């Protein structure tokens, strides 16, 4: 499963200033996306939710919702779609919130605010 270094998050230029306080506890940790419920994993989820609140995109909201549904099922029944973790959902959320730059709307330039 995918593992993320906290140091890579802290130096990420896509990190919103409002969300930077959430990085400190995981800065020197390796976070396995399949270990749901662990403290570093929970902090990462909080960080990604913060990023999505700032981005305010429908795609980000749907990824947060997808992860939440998976997490609730795994914590409740032990499985979600035949899996015992939410690594895929968390990876998709991470990729969108911190790795993939937001798209510029058609007809707009990068200089417009």
N, C-alpha and C positions, 0 to 999 in steps of 0.2 A: 504494500500500500504506500501511498505517497506520504512523504515526510517533509515538513517545512521548517526551515531554520528561522528562529525569531530575529536573528540579526539581519536577515534578508528583508524582513518586514520593516524593521526600524529605519533602514536606509532606502526604502522604496519611495520614489518621488510622487507616486500616486496616493500616498497616505495623507488623508485629510488632517489638518492641524487640530481640529476638534477631537479627533480620535487618537492622537499620539499618546495621551496618558495611559491608554490601554496596552501599549506596547511594552512598557517598562517591565511588568512581571514576566513576560515571555521572551524578552530580548536575548537571553542566553540559553534558551531552551530549544530542543528539537521537538516538534509537535507532529505526532502521527495522526493523520486525518481519520484513521479507523478507530482510534481510542476515544469514543464519545464518552462524555461524563467525567473525564479527567480534568483537573484544574487548568492546565495549559490549553487544552482543547476548548473548554468553556470560555476562557478569556479570548481565544481566537474567534470564537463564534460571536462574542460580544463586540469585538473589534470590527468584524465583517458587517454586523448589523448596524453599527455606527456609520461605517462607510456608506451603507445603503440608505440610511436616513439622510445623509448629506447629499448623496447623488439624486435621490428621489426619482428613480426610474422604475417603470413597470417591470422590466426584466429583473432588476435587482430584488424588488419586492416579491416576485414570483419565486425566485431562487431561495429567498429567506423562508418563504412559506413552505416550499418543497422540503427544505432541510428540517423545519419544525415538525412537519407531518412525519417524516422519517424518524426523527429523534423520539417523538411521542410514541410511535409504534415500537421501536426497539426497546425503549425503556419500559414500555407497558407489557408487550407480548414477547419481546426478545427477538423479533424478526420484522423486517420490512421488505417485501417483494423477494423473499427467500434469502435475504442477507441479514447478518447480525450486526451490521454497522452502517453508518451513513457517510462513509468516505467519499463516495461518488458525488453525493449532493453537496458536501462540504467543499470538495475540490472545485466543483462548478461555481459555487458561490465565491470562493477565493479567487479563482481565475477572473471572474467578472468584476469583483469589487476592488481587487488590487493589481491585477496583471493586465487585463485588456483595457486600453484607454477608451473612454466614452466616445461614442460616435458623434460627429459634428452634423447637425441637421442639414438637410439639403438646402442649398441656397445661402447658407451662413458661412462665414469665414472664421478661421481660428482666432482672429483678432477681435471679433465682436464680443461684447459682454452682455 
